[in-house]
Amino acid sequence: EFHYLAGRYVREREKELKIPHKSLISTAYEYSVPVYTSSPGDSSIGMNIAAMSMRGNKLLIDPNKDVNETAAIVLDAKRGTVSGKRGKSAVFILGGGSPKNFLLQTEPQIQEVMGIEEKGHDFFMQITDARPDTGGLSGATPAEAVSWGKVDPSMLPDTVVCYVDSTIALPIITQYALTKHAKRKPKRLYDKLPQLNEAIEREYQKAERRKQKRSR
């Protein structure tokens, strides 16, 4: 919600300066793409919000909401709970660290925490210059991600880890996508978040009822 609001302000500034699509966050706002930060306190924004709380400011960033919303987006991609179209989910990771796990943990959140039957992400692609033997990949190679339920084991042969700098790989992949694929209608997921949240809550409640019946 914060990033969406910030994107709106940046977008208006771009219009005034007549320089559209210079900012990722403003473009995300225009196409209603939700943007999440895995560690909202780990930033200058988080530092300022924390300091303002000492002056009585009541603004809070709710990380619980982010965890559940990202899981809801993945569940809808797989089951079509809101979109009405069943499909597959994919993760495309540039680099690593906290954002990498935040994206991958959506499946364990659905399966292990909420108890909703799922198998993991269908596709996994990571661009990184880290190495597993030095700990730089922090246990999230595709084979390791399978053990946590993050990646569908049956799809493991189709996972890809490319050891190259992101600034080299991303422009090549982006140009390929723009050249080979026709434009598609934006999904505008941010606009659908209320329905997505309601859908995953219903599935969670169903899973809880099934668990209670089994325990009787």
QUIWO-V402325 format. One line per field, one symbol per residue. phi: phi as a letter, one per 40 degrees, with the letter a starting at -180 (. if undefined). psi: psi as a letter, one per 30 degrees, with the letter a starting at -180 (. if undefined). burial: I if it has 9 or more other C-alpha atoms within 8 Angstrom, else O. Layout:
phi->???
psi->???
burial->???
//
This chain:
phi->.ccccccccccccccccfbcfcbcccccccbfccbbbcbcccacccccccccccbgcccbccccccccccccccccccbgcbcgbcabbbbbbbgagddccdcccdcdccccccgccabhccbbbbbabcbccbgccfgbcdccccccgcbcdccdcccbbbcaccccccdcccccccccbccbcdcfccccddcccccccccccccccccccccc
psi->eeeeeeeeeeeeeeeefhilhfkeeeeeeeghjkkkkeiffileeeeeeeefffggkgkkkjfeeeeeeeeeeeeeeefheefgjkblkkkjkjbbaeeeeeeffeeeeeeeefgkklflkekkkkjlglkefgfffhghleeefefggekjefgefglkkjilkefeeeeeeeeeeeefklklkkfheefgeeeeeeefeeeeeeeeeeeeeef.
burial->OOIIIIIIIIIOOIIOOOOOOOOOIIIIIIOIIIOOOOOIOOOOOIIOIOOIIOOOOOOOOOOOOIIIIIIIIIIIIIIIIOOOOIOOIIIOIOIIOOIIIIIIIIIIIIIOOIIIOOIIIIIIIIIIOIOIOOOOIOOIIIOIIIOOIIIIOOIIOOIOIOOIIIOOIOOOOOOOOOOOOOOOOOOIIOOOIOOIIOIIOOIIOOIIOOOOOOOO
//
